[in-house]
Each structure stands twice: as structure tokens, then as C-alpha cells.
Amino acid sequence: MSSGMKHLHQRIRDDIEAKIMSGEWPPGHRIPFEHELMTEYGCSRMTVNKVLSTLAANGLITRRRRAGTVVAEPSSQQAVLQIQDFALEAARAGIDYHFKILHRAVEPIDAAAAQRIGLPAGTKMLCLSTLHIMDDVPQAFEQRLINLATVPEAGEEPFTEDPPGTWLLRRVPWTDAEHIVRAVNADGTMAKRLRIQSGTACLVLERRTWQAGAFVTEARITYPGDRHQLVGRFSPVA
């Protein structure tokens, strides 16, 4: 491939990725057909096909022979460890669910957070603290960072209908995720939030996601140990 073709290949890829990452093209949105992209960029079918193949391999788009190519739907089933959907579980159990945003601000991240997510200390993120409540009993306390460079529309989102995690999953496809689970004893502040005794054993789930190498979000969710279990379903591979 000539240097000019390489440059055009990257330009087409960058343009499509930018529209997906910004939310302009949400999950399920149809990507222009190959002949449409060929006309728009004045390039060969081979160049367009290579771009789409790369995006599909990175999990950003789904190619279907007859239905066309669409922005990939985010799926928690792609992860070995299933992320709890509080609203869905409550609906299935016939109990009430609501959430409270306790803190919301755009703040610079400290050195510890920077090391976890691989970005410079001082990078500004949308910082959220959310309390998840079922039948008036707190079930989990969530601390979340959202990268506004990757998801700029989150800066204006009020999160009145969906909690931040659900809102992100419905709008921003991710290609890579990391889970860390650890046990802690609740300090006085956490015990008050979750209505448990200080020192009670809790589970902390840390989850970080990326989209084609760009950091999307980090969630640190604390559960009272007797109110939650983490379940992973998987199959052996050769």
C-alpha cells in the first residue's frame, strides 16, 4: 500500500471511530455502504474493506452480509464477570429500584487514578458518586470516572432516567475491559452510606473499559458482603 493509501486508510478509520466514540453514531446505527464510502473518499473498495475489517476486529462495528454494517451493540455478556444491572434485577424480582447521584463534578484525577487508567495525573474527568437503592435499602455505592475526551456528551447528561453505568452501556461500545475484585471492611463513612455496621465485610468491584485504546470509564462499586454475589459464567477452550 502506498503512503497516500495508508494516509487515506487512517483518515477513513479515524473519521468513523470519531463518530462512534462521540455518540454521533450510536449502537445499531448503520455505517454507510462500501460504495458510499468509496464515493465520499474517492478510494477503492479494497481500501474501504480494509478499514471496515479493522474496525470489526476491534469490536466497534458488526458486519452482516445482508443487513449491512452497524455500530456494535455493547454487551456485558462479552465479559467473563457479569456486571449487575440493578434496575433489571429489581424489575425481575418485582421490587422498587432507584438511584441517587450524591456527587458530580469535573475534577482532575490524582496520581493513583492516573496510574490505574494510564492517563496523565491532572487529566480532568467527570467524577460521579451514585447510591443504588432497592426497596429503600442501599445495595451498592458506586464511584465513577468518565473520560470526557472519549464521551464528551456525558458532561451535559443529567442522568435522571438511567444511572451512569447503564447510560454508558447503551451509548458507548467498549472493546476492552478489566475487572478487579477485592474485599474490604467498611469504614465509618461507607457504613453510613450503606446502612451497615462499621467494619462490615464488603466486596469492591473495580471495572475499567476502553474503546479501541481510548479510556472510557472506571467504576469502583462497593457492595455489602451479605447483599451481593459476583457470578462468572464461562466455558473451557482448547
Beta strands, then each sheet from edge to edge (+ up, - down):
strand 1: 61-64
strand 2: 68-71
strand 3: 97-108
strand 4: 124-134
strand 5: 137-146
strand 6: 176-185
strand 7: 201-211
strand 8: 214-224
sheet 1: 1+ 2-
sheet 2: 3+ 4- 5+ 8- 7+ 6-
end
